[in-house]
């Protein structure tokens, strides 16, 4: 992560070599402290000390301080203001009084204001933290804003706004919260296609016993089949756990195959998933999805949408899939080239698809997908539960606690990958 410190003045006349630690704060108006090699503390400004982050710059303080400096550090954390100052939080969501109380209970330093409707333009000026899914200020409206928590796994919404592009604003998500529900949805769809449920449903309006031989409807033993998981994050790992429990062969693809374990700063629901990445028989790099797809009876797509994942499921993947293959998408619609998928479904190149997400939502009535009997369509509800807000707010509360205590936040946006 990069911290940007602007317009600092150096108040010590004797530059000293920076030693192992640097103390810093993101807020432009606050201080930066340096520990020096001889144990001194050099001050830039007039405030209190902040959390340390391991770093070794190796230059003297005088050279490091300028109108704009960028300091790389190796902990994913952001620093709060001094412990005596309030932290002003805007909640731009319709949360119950009980949920607001659960957030307020994190720390007496929190000053939480809830807006169920539009946030007044004047309210942004002193906001330090924002919890919202769809209301974002312009950068000039919120000069003190340092962290945005969104109640979704995807962060493309906030990244479409100028404030989401500000490098000195940290963005976190509720990624991982949906893992169990979306894995259950995926498993439901695997069973539905294995028992040919779409064909049953298509036959029912005819009020006629099917003419096909009964053998056509006999399912293949689930423990003789292979599932390939595209994107091995929290959702993919729980799909893998369920599939393994039923005896399926599990393959997976992920961007960084050298590090199969989940990060310490990912939200991981206890007792589910595959934190160590041990379940897949083989893990493929992202560029080898087609190779993996060729071996699969079911291809479960869990990827977020970024520039790098746009249409990664394309003609080459559908051409590689078995004619009996089924694709299930619980990630984001733009990950799949819909035109290529429709061609594969219409021509019988693949057997079917279950889709919870689409390139355009709501799915237009003109989409050919509505007319295909081998497609199950759900309106982006696969990850929803009746306790969605409670679960999302619990993650925000945990992050608020970490923020107050100057500890690494969970589910921080990696600006290089876009998620």
ZIFEN-V665088 format. One record per backbone hydrogen bond with DSSP energy under -0.5 kcal/mol. NH is the residue of the N-H (numbers start at 0). CO is the residue of the C=O. If there is no record, write none. Layout:
nh->NH co->CO
nh->NH co->CO
This chain:
nh->2 co->70
nh->4 co->2
nh->4 co->68
nh->6 co->66
nh->7 co->65
nh->10 co->8
nh->10 co->42
nh->14 co->12
nh->17 co->58
nh->18 co->34
nh->21 co->52
nh->22 co->32
nh->23 co->21
nh->23 co->50
nh->29 co->26
nh->31 co->43
nh->32 co->22
nh->33 co->41
nh->34 co->20
nh->35 co->33
nh->35 co->39
nh->36 co->16
nh->38 co->35
nh->41 co->33
nh->41 co->39
nh->43 co->31
nh->44 co->42
nh->52 co->21
nh->54 co->19
nh->60 co->15
nh->62 co->59
nh->63 co->59
nh->64 co->60
nh->65 co->63
nh->68 co->4
nh->70 co->2
nh->71 co->69
nh->72 co->0
nh->73 co->53
nh->76 co->74
nh->84 co->81
nh->86 co->108
nh->87 co->85
nh->88 co->86
nh->88 co->110
nh->89 co->128
nh->90 co->88
nh->90 co->112
nh->91 co->89
nh->91 co->130
nh->92 co->90
nh->94 co->92
nh->99 co->95
nh->100 co->96
nh->101 co->97
nh->102 co->98
nh->103 co->99
nh->104 co->100
nh->105 co->102
nh->106 co->103
nh->109 co->106
nh->110 co->86
nh->111 co->109
nh->112 co->88
nh->114 co->90
nh->122 co->119
nh->123 co->119
nh->123 co->120
nh->124 co->121
nh->126 co->123
nh->127 co->87
nh->128 co->87
nh->129 co->146
nh->130 co->89
nh->131 co->129
nh->131 co->148
nh->132 co->91
nh->135 co->133
nh->140 co->137
nh->141 co->137
nh->141 co->138
nh->143 co->124
nh->144 co->141
nh->145 co->127
nh->146 co->127
nh->147 co->169
nh->148 co->129
nh->149 co->147
nh->149 co->171
nh->158 co->154
nh->159 co->155
nh->159 co->156
nh->160 co->157
nh->163 co->157
nh->163 co->160
nh->164 co->160
nh->164 co->161
nh->165 co->162
nh->166 co->164
nh->168 co->165
nh->169 co->145
nh->169 co->167
nh->171 co->147
nh->172 co->410
nh->173 co->151
nh->176 co->173
nh->178 co->175
nh->181 co->177
nh->182 co->178
nh->183 co->179
nh->184 co->180
nh->185 co->181
nh->186 co->182
nh->187 co->183
nh->188 co->184
nh->189 co->185
nh->190 co->186
nh->191 co->187
nh->192 co->188
nh->193 co->189
nh->194 co->190
nh->195 co->192
nh->196 co->191
nh->198 co->195
nh->199 co->195
nh->200 co->196
nh->201 co->197
nh->202 co->198
nh->203 co->199
nh->204 co->200
nh->205 co->202
nh->206 co->203
nh->207 co->202
nh->215 co->212
nh->216 co->213
nh->217 co->214
nh->223 co->220
nh->224 co->221
nh->226 co->248
nh->227 co->297
nh->228 co->250
nh->229 co->227
nh->229 co->299
nh->230 co->228
nh->230 co->252
nh->232 co->230
nh->236 co->232
nh->237 co->233
nh->238 co->234
nh->239 co->235
nh->240 co->236
nh->241 co->237
nh->242 co->238
nh->243 co->239
nh->244 co->240
nh->245 co->241
nh->246 co->243
nh->247 co->242
nh->248 co->224
nh->250 co->226
nh->251 co->281
nh->252 co->228
nh->253 co->283
nh->256 co->254
nh->258 co->255
nh->261 co->274
nh->265 co->262
nh->267 co->265
nh->271 co->268
nh->276 co->273
nh->280 co->249
nh->281 co->249
nh->283 co->251
nh->285 co->253
nh->287 co->284
nh->288 co->285
nh->291 co->287
nh->292 co->288
nh->293 co->289
nh->294 co->291
nh->295 co->292
nh->296 co->225
nh->297 co->225
nh->298 co->325
nh->299 co->227
nh->299 co->297
nh->300 co->298
nh->300 co->327
nh->301 co->229
nh->301 co->299
nh->305 co->303
nh->308 co->305
nh->309 co->305
nh->310 co->333
nh->311 co->308
nh->311 co->334
nh->312 co->334
nh->313 co->311
nh->316 co->313
nh->317 co->313
nh->318 co->314
nh->319 co->315
nh->320 co->316
nh->321 co->292
nh->321 co->295
nh->324 co->321
nh->325 co->296
nh->326 co->351
nh->327 co->298
nh->328 co->353
nh->329 co->300
nh->329 co->327
nh->330 co->300
nh->332 co->357
nh->334 co->331
nh->335 co->332
nh->336 co->312
nh->337 co->335
nh->340 co->336
nh->341 co->337
nh->342 co->338
nh->343 co->339
nh->344 co->340
nh->345 co->341
nh->346 co->342
nh->347 co->343
nh->348 co->343
nh->349 co->343
nh->350 co->324
nh->351 co->324
nh->352 co->373
nh->353 co->326
nh->354 co->375
nh->355 co->328
nh->356 co->328
nh->366 co->363
nh->369 co->366
nh->370 co->367
nh->371 co->368
nh->372 co->370
nh->374 co->371
nh->375 co->352
nh->376 co->374
nh->377 co->354
nh->379 co->355
nh->379 co->377
nh->383 co->380
nh->387 co->384
nh->390 co->386
nh->391 co->387
nh->392 co->388
nh->393 co->389
nh->394 co->390
nh->395 co->391
nh->396 co->392
nh->397 co->393
nh->398 co->394
nh->399 co->395
nh->400 co->396
nh->401 co->397
nh->402 co->398
nh->403 co->399
nh->404 co->400
nh->405 co->402
nh->406 co->401
nh->408 co->75
nh->410 co->264
nh->412 co->170
nh->414 co->412
nh->417 co->413
nh->418 co->413
